[in-house]
């Protein structure tokens, strides 16, 4: 393998790249534009890379992308799906989703999800959340969903007051609960008649696991279905 071929292949190891971007990375430090194009042609003829024409998003112009054969599927995944899934999960989880969560939402592998998430990171403000951030948001999410279920069942009033469950110091939780009531009823846990016990639907378990709500004036536990 020549140093020129290696330079091109190194640029493509993380996913598809536009021809214009490749030329900009290699010229003039590594090789001339003419030499770069010749190397691209030779690698394509040898079957080591593929050249694919793709319409630029939001325009009528077309651009040539180069990609390793094993990464060709990344060009088939619409950017809109990645961005939409990320924003939807962010809205639910109260934090950026992990690459694994994005992968499940779209139906792709975590490796592909990671490449796409970082590709559009600057566009959507995404970053991989820390374990501490995940744990913190999980607690807030769990509390808000339980509160939403209690409001729906009439156990908690919409202003957060209740004869049995104290939310007076958690106005943020009550506000979030109202949002989940409007947008994500599928995530609300089921309550026992007294509202003290809850069972999580499978859709919510993906995000809250076996989360146990805070004590709010009565013994409150979680019982998984």
Secondary structure, DSSP 4 states (H G I P E B T S, - for coil): --HHHHHHHHHHTTS-EEHHHHHHHHTTTT--HHHHHHHHHHHHHTTSSEEEEEEPTTSS-EEEEEE-GGGGGGGGS-HHHHHHHHHHHHHHHTSPPPHHHHHHHHT--HHHHHHHHHHTHHHHT--PPPHHHHHHHHHHHHHHHHHHHHHHTTSS-TTS--SSS--TT-HHHHHHHHHHHHH-GGGPPEE-TTSSEEE--HHHHHHHTT--PPP-SS--EE---
